[in-house]
């Protein structure tokens, strides 16, 4: 006998469609076999740099550390040929320091996690206040976490209403909705949660895989489930939703595999930093290292590049 | 009923694991009678890159061991070889056509190899006393020089003495806490495969010694240009030496090469020396103020 909670999940899965678990795994396994070389590789690496949300989310973050992160975001390797990263991603209390370091007129956006990141376990009132304060301090983008407890209890309306409330609190700022996929447990749940979020998002708002604070982060598998949800939602409604995998993407090779997934699932319109981002910190160094390798032909030592913040 | 033969797939020892080349390429090796013996991994520059990553990961841990402990482990490696002399003798007779000295020569090479390990095991906690120094200075300073391992060392083994020469290059580098990526003899790679199996059982942490087999022509240019290799040692011909020196100048690495044209007698006492340990050391001098 199914419980009431199981009934609401069944109804939602019927509505948004199920996920073929084995099919997804096989599909993404193929992405790791593509051969990307020379010009295409260099293009991919530079595009990946331009998509990085350079992140530091640690208890020990200081204004100084955020300032050096911003310097690196503006000039990743002192090479004018290498683009700036898309954004820096910091805690709300660091937004004003990031704004001071980057200035008002800058290509690098400031993203701030808010809504009691990473657990989200605070009263809605507190979470909304946090969002508003981050926006007032100068954040261009807000990374919120969904209420996983409510989702797993089957209270989808509550989850959706909270996302809508945060969207309103954002004002003009872009919203990124973190599903925290490792706590949703199944691909079906990830797809269902993606739809719950997308239905109240504006065009080019993001859905994002993880906080980076749990054991399992972005994988090609859950990235693919979310990309396909975005594709199906776009074909249904015409609203383009953007995507941000975060956590666990440390190497240039992984980044290229994620870009292949984007290219082959959503197409070229998503291959830019308005529609696709990487939440990462050490990834940037490996991208720079591989770009240098492509340019010089010599494998590079990691200590030729500045230290990465080790939060992801 | 006859039993089906169980033949070994030779794999190289990289990062504490036995791997095939990432390219899946191999080259055939013939035994002394000229019959097909096995397919040896034909490693690529990507395998070299991966080996360097493995060596980089193992480096800090190995260098942080006490000198005494490094000596114990290298001695233990000698013990592992001693217990498996018969395996090594078999490995060295593959490609035996190249050995005019026959069985006696093989036995001599194995013993010299083990003795070489024991020699460097002894130096492990002593080279610092000899190479480090307290320097006389004309100011109120205590001035002293200590050694530090360079990091990752690339080694190019010669074609002859495929076990002894390889070990003679590896041992002095790891004695001081360097990690190595070594390219084995191309014509007689099999002893390096078997040596890997002994390294794996010797308490030596994975990644300290990484062995590659393959063609020098494919790998020497990458040895030359890889900026994470801090030094190159071994044996090279004139063309290779030029490529290595040019690459080393670009990436600021140390080059200590023997010439292929002037073969080294690996059996002699001159082939083992404290100065071979010194070749892969950096010296650090410290000025420490003292009261006048």
Contacts between the chains, C-beta under 8 A, distances in Angstrom:
chain1	res1	chain2	res2	distance
A	297	B	225	6.8
A	298	B	225	3.8
A	298	B	226	6.5
A	298	B	227	5.9
A	298	B	247	7.6
A	298	B	250	7.1
A	298	B	251	6.6
A	299	B	45	7.9
A	299	B	49	5.2
A	299	B	52	7.1
A	299	B	222	7.0
A	299	B	225	7.1
A	299	B	226	4.5
A	299	B	227	6.6
A	299	B	228	6.6
A	300	B	227	5.4
A	300	B	228	7.3
A	301	B	227	4.6
A	301	B	228	3.8
A	302	B	56	7.5
A	302	B	228	7.4
A	304	B	227	6.7
